[in-house]
């Protein structure tokens, strides 16, 4: 018995022989297929063989379907597990060390000038990305407001060339949610050391009520580095006084703002801020190891009055210009502070997970309020602080550390504005 064609009809050998004699080729449905298949010697066996063929065919389809369903289920489970794992263990954000210099000129850093020594900053800059076209505002209050809000100063009522002065009522509007407040929501421990200069007409406007867990420094725009007073320095009607304080939140979540650091009168600001920064890093490593750290070092250096610490006053003896020498030594004190801070981070194995951001709040100021030269230089840029030429708002800057390419220089069309730091962080860390 035979099966003739795809239709599967059974014929005896004799009939098949007749078909062959008639030149029949087994194409029983006109599709060009020529099939004459031997089944068995008798009809009953032939039926059994055909049924086995059907059974095998259906079994094969069933097995194939089971395999497909299994693979789809396996894929779905894998995707679900990956999604859950990704949600449960997100990458830990980096520590952030923000370094803000005050009135630092374009030619006042080692990677722009050969006569200024900034070994630590230069090393960080060259191991990261140097920003050759980084633009600030030409005056400090406007720049700091733009940095912490991510907005143009004129949208905050802070346009113009005058900063907040001691004795003047004015503050960054409370309607603005600041950069450190968003960082806190992301789990950061936030600390600020140094200069605030964004208003303090009431407690609500001060740093620890604007997103910082602690603040050590001064509220005004400038001060004497040793006496920490503002009297006679950039004030309204000579209103001033002692301005060195430590504000923080206590263990019960209460703000403490009456910690005026009277005992530090006579201690150079550079020393105070170094010790505070290192203490913050040590405490973070002890009590908050699972949290990322945001440390904003808002240096007064090298803003006037030009008062380098005693330990650095004999540096740069080759400089004939006394103003330039004192200024260079004050800049070196800033660099030395950065060296101490990065060493503390390395000691606690935090440095490799730290993003370092450095910039000046505006261009260098060429003259003091008494019309004496400060020693700063914006060469080859024209102009200086408070002006609209590039000398007043194109400032030294770099990014270095975790996640930053090494040994790059961004210039030309790749410009960056002061307030875009806020927007970049907001996008990168989903603030």
C-alpha positions in Angstrom: 0.0 0.0 0.0 1.1 3.5 -0.9 0.2 7.1 -0.2 -0.1 9.0 -3.4 0.3 12.8 -3.3 0.0 15.2 -0.3 -3.7 14.4 0.1 -2.7 11.1 1.6 -5.1 8.8 -0.2 -4.1 5.1 0.0 -3.8 2.9 -3.1 -2.6 -0.7 -3.6 0.6 -1.5 -5.3 -1.3 -2.8 -8.3 -3.2 0.5 -8.7 0.0 2.4 -8.3 1.6 0.3 -10.9 -1.2 1.2 -13.2 -0.8 4.9 -12.4 2.8 4.7 -13.3 2.0 3.0 -16.5 -0.3 5.9 -17.3 2.6 8.3 -16.4 0.8 9.6 -13.3 3.4 11.4 -11.2 1.6 11.8 -7.8 0.7 15.4 -8.3 -2.9 15.0 -7.1 -3.6 18.7 -6.2 -1.8 20.5 -9.1 0.9 22.1 -6.9 3.8 20.5 -8.7 4.6 18.1 -5.9 5.4 14.5 -6.9 4.8 12.2 -4.0 4.3 8.4 -4.0 5.2 7.1 -0.6 5.3 3.4 0.5 3.2 2.7 3.6 2.9 -1.0 4.3 2.2 -4.4 2.8 -1.5 -4.5 3.9 -4.3 -1.9 4.3 -4.6 -2.1 8.1 -0.9 -1.5 8.6 -1.1 1.4 6.1 -3.8 3.0 8.2 -1.8 2.6 11.3 1.3 4.1 9.7 -0.7 7.1 8.5 -2.2 7.7 12.0 1.4 7.6 13.4 2.4 10.2 10.8 -0.4 12.4 12.0 0.4 11.8 15.6 4.1 12.6 15.0 3.2 15.8 13.1 0.9 17.1 15.9 3.4 16.1 18.6 6.2 18.0 16.8 4.0 21.1 16.6 3.1 20.8 20.2 6.7 20.5 21.3 7.6 23.5 19.2 4.8 25.6 20.7 5.9 24.6 24.3 9.5 25.6 23.5 8.3 29.0 22.2 6.1 29.7 25.2 8.9 28.6 27.6 11.4 31.0 25.9 8.9 33.9 26.0 8.2 33.3 29.7 12.0 33.0 30.4 12.5 36.3 28.6 9.7 38.0 30.5 11.1 36.8 33.8 14.6 38.0 32.9 13.4 41.5 31.9 11.3 41.7 35.1 14.3 40.6 37.3 16.6 43.1 35.6 14.1 45.9 36.1 13.6 45.1 39.8 17.3 44.8 40.3 17.9 48.1 38.6 15.3 49.7 40.8 16.7 48.2 44.0 20.3 49.0 43.4 20.7 52.3 41.5 24.2 53.5 40.9 25.4 55.6 43.9 25.8 59.2 42.9 29.3 60.6 43.3 30.5 62.9 46.1 30.7 66.4 44.8 33.4 68.9 45.8 32.6 72.4 44.5 35.4 74.9 44.7 34.6 78.5 44.2 37.4 81.1 44.1 36.6 84.8 44.7 37.8 87.4 42.1 40.3 85.0 40.6 41.7 86.4 37.3 42.2 84.5 34.0 46.0 84.5 34.3 46.0 83.7 38.0 46.1 79.9 37.7 49.0 77.6 36.7 47.4 76.3 33.5 47.0 79.8 32.1 50.1 81.5 33.4 53.7 80.4 34.3 54.3 82.9 37.1 51.4 81.7 39.4 51.9 78.4 41.3 48.8 76.3 41.7 50.2 72.7 41.7 47.1 71.0 43.1 44.5 72.8 41.0 46.7 72.5 37.9 47.0 68.7 38.4 43.3 68.3 38.9 42.6 70.5 35.8 44.9 68.6 33.5 43.6 65.2 34.7 40.0 66.3 33.8 38.4 68.8 31.4 39.6 72.4 31.3 36.8 74.7 30.4 38.4 77.5 28.2 35.1 79.3 27.6 33.3 79.3 31.0 31.3 82.4 31.7 30.1 83.8 35.0 28.4 87.1 35.8 30.7 90.0 36.3 29.8 90.4 40.0 29.7 88.0 42.9 26.1 88.1 44.2 24.6 87.7 40.7 26.9 84.8 39.9 26.2 82.9 43.1 22.4 83.5 42.6 22.7 82.1 39.1 24.7 79.1 40.3 22.3 78.0 43.0 19.0 78.7 41.1 20.0 77.8 37.5 18.4 81.1 36.3 19.5 84.4 34.8 20.0 87.0 37.6 17.6 89.5 36.0 14.8 86.9 36.6 15.6 87.2 40.3 15.8 91.0 40.5 19.6 90.8 40.8 20.7 92.5 37.6 23.2 95.3 37.8 26.7 95.7 38.9 26.2 96.0 42.7 26.3 93.0 45.0 24.6 92.8 48.4 26.4 95.1 50.8 26.7 94.9 54.5 23.8 97.0 55.9 21.7 96.7 52.9 18.4 94.7 53.0 18.3 92.2 50.1 18.3 88.5 49.7 17.8 85.7 47.2 14.0 85.2 46.9 12.6 82.4 49.0 10.4 81.4 46.1 13.5 79.8 44.5 14.4 76.1 45.3 18.1 76.0 45.4 20.7 73.6 44.2 21.5 72.2 47.7 17.8 71.7 48.5 17.5 69.4 45.5 20.7 67.6 46.4 19.3 66.9 49.9 16.2 65.4 48.3 18.6 63.1 46.3 20.1 61.9 49.6 23.2 64.1 49.8 24.6 65.5 53.0 25.2 69.1 52.1 27.7 71.5 53.7 29.0 75.0 52.8 32.2 76.5 54.0 33.2 80.1 53.4 31.3 83.0 51.7 27.5 83.1 51.4 26.7 86.6 50.0 23.1 85.9 49.1 21.4 87.8 51.9 20.5 87.3 55.6 17.7 89.7 56.4 16.1 86.9 58.4 17.0 83.3 59.4 14.9 82.0 56.5 17.4 83.4 54.0 20.5 81.9 55.5 22.4 78.8 54.2 21.1 76.1 56.6 17.5 77.2 55.7 18.3 77.1 52.0 19.5 73.5 51.7 22.7 73.1 53.7 23.0 70.8 56.7 25.8 73.0 58.0 27.5 76.3 57.3 30.7 77.8 58.6 31.8 81.1 57.3 30.5 84.6 56.8 27.3 86.0 55.4 28.7 89.2 53.7 30.7 89.6 50.6 34.1 90.2 52.0 36.0 90.5 55.3 39.3 90.9 56.9 41.1 87.5 56.8 42.3 87.8 60.4 39.8 90.0 62.3 36.8 88.7 60.3 35.1 92.1 60.3 33.4 94.0 57.5 33.8 97.5 58.9 35.1 99.9 56.3 35.0 97.1 53.7 32.3 97.3 51.0 29.5 98.4 53.4 26.6 100.9 53.4 27.3 103.8 55.7 30.2 101.8 57.2 27.8 99.4 58.8 29.7 96.2 59.6 31.0 94.0 62.4 32.3 90.6 63.2 31.2 88.0 60.7 32.4 84.4 61.4 29.8 81.8 62.4 28.9 78.2 62.4 25.2 77.4 61.7 24.0 73.8 61.8 21.1 71.5 62.4 21.3 69.6 65.7 20.4 65.9 66.3 16.8 66.9 67.0 16.4 68.7 63.7 16.5 72.2 65.3 18.6 74.9 63.6 21.3 76.5 65.7 22.3 80.0 64.5 23.9 81.7 67.5 27.3 80.1 67.2 29.4 83.2 66.6 33.0 82.1 66.5 34.5 84.9 68.6 37.5 82.7 69.6 38.7 82.6 66.0 39.5 86.4 65.9 43.1 86.5 64.8 43.0 83.1 63.0 43.4 83.3 59.3 40.2 82.4 57.3 42.2 79.9 55.3 43.1 77.9 58.4 39.6 78.0 59.7 38.0 76.8 56.5 40.7 74.0 56.0 40.0 72.6 59.4 36.2 72.8 59.0 36.3 71.0 55.6 38.5 68.2 57.0 36.2 67.8 60.0 33.2 67.6 57.7 34.9 64.8 55.7 35.9 62.9 58.8 32.4 63.1 60.3 30.8 62.1 57.1 33.0 59.0 56.9 32.1 58.1 60.5 28.3 58.8 60.5 27.1 59.0 56.9 29.1 56.5 54.9 26.1 55.4 52.8 25.2 58.9 51.8 26.9 61.0 49.0 28.6 64.2 50.2 28.2 67.7 48.7 30.8 70.0 50.0 30.8 73.6 48.7 34.0 75.4 49.4 33.2 79.0 48.8 36.7 80.6 49.3 37.2 84.3 50.1 40.6 84.0 48.3 41.9 86.0 46.5 39.4 88.8 47.1 40.8 91.9 48.7 42.1 92.7 51.2 45.2 90.8 49.9 46.3 89.1 53.1 48.2 85.8 52.5 48.7 83.5 55.6 51.9 84.0 57.4 53.2 80.6 56.4 53.1 81.6 52.7 54.2 85.2 52.8 57.8 84.4 51.9 56.8 82.4 48.7 57.6 83.6 45.2 60.7 85.7 46.1 61.5 86.0 42.4 58.5 88.3 41.9 59.6 91.9 41.9 56.1 93.3 42.0 55.0 93.2 45.7 51.3 93.3 44.9 51.6 90.5 42.5 53.7 88.5 45.0 51.2 88.9 47.8 48.3 88.0 45.5 50.1 84.9 44.2 50.7 83.8 47.8 47.0 84.2 48.6 46.2 82.2 45.6 48.7 79.5 46.7 47.0 79.4 50.1 43.8 78.4 48.2 45.6 75.8 46.3 47.1 74.4 49.5 43.7 74.2 51.0 42.5 72.1 48.1 45.5 69.9 48.6 44.5 69.2 52.2 40.9 68.6 51.3 41.7 66.1 48.5 44.2 64.4 50.8 41.4 63.9 53.4 39.1 62.5 50.8 41.8 60.0 49.7 42.5 59.0 53.3 38.9 57.9 53.6 38.8 56.2 50.1 36.3 58.9 48.9 38.4 60.7 46.3 37.9 58.2 43.5 34.2 58.6 43.9 34.3 62.4 43.9 33.4 64.9 41.1 35.5 68.1 41.5 34.2 71.4 40.0 36.3 74.5 40.1 35.6 78.1 38.9 35.8 81.7 39.9 32.7 83.7 40.7 33.8 86.5 38.3 37.0 87.8 36.7 39.9 89.3 38.6 39.6 92.7 40.2 42.6 94.8 39.2 42.2 97.5 41.8 41.2 97.6 45.5 38.6 100.0 46.8 41.5 102.3 47.7 42.7 102.3 44.1 45.7 100.2 44.9 46.6 97.3 42.5 45.4 93.9 43.8 48.0 92.0 41.8 45.4 90.1 39.8 45.7 89.6 36.0 43.1 88.8 33.4 45.7 88.8 30.5 45.1 88.5 27.6 41.4 89.3 28.2 40.2 92.9 28.3 38.5 94.4 31.4 38.0 93.1 34.9 35.4 92.5 37.6 32.1 94.3 37.3 32.7 95.0 33.6 31.1 93.4 30.6 34.4 92.7 28.7 35.6 89.1 28.9 38.0 90.0 31.7 35.0 90.4 34.0 33.1 87.2 33.2 35.3 84.6 31.4 36.8 82.8 34.3 39.2 79.8 35.0 37.2 76.6 35.4 37.6 72.8 35.1 35.8 69.5 35.9 37.7 66.6 37.2 37.2 63.3 39.0 34.5 60.6 38.7 32.8 60.4 35.4 34.9 63.1 33.7 37.2 62.4 30.7 40.9 62.9 31.3 43.1 65.4 29.7 40.6 67.4 27.6 40.2 71.0 26.8 36.8 72.4 25.8 36.9 75.7 23.9 35.5 77.6 21.0 31.8 76.8 20.5 31.7 74.5 23.5 30.8 77.2 25.9 29.4 76.8 29.4 27.5 79.4 31.5 27.6 79.7 35.3 24.0 78.7 35.8 24.2 75.6 33.5 26.0 73.7 36.3 22.6 73.6 38.1 20.8 72.4 35.0 23.5 69.9 34.1 23.3 68.3 37.6 19.5 68.4 37.5 19.5 66.4 34.3 22.3 64.0 35.2 21.1 63.1 38.6 17.4 63.6 38.0 17.1 66.3 40.7 
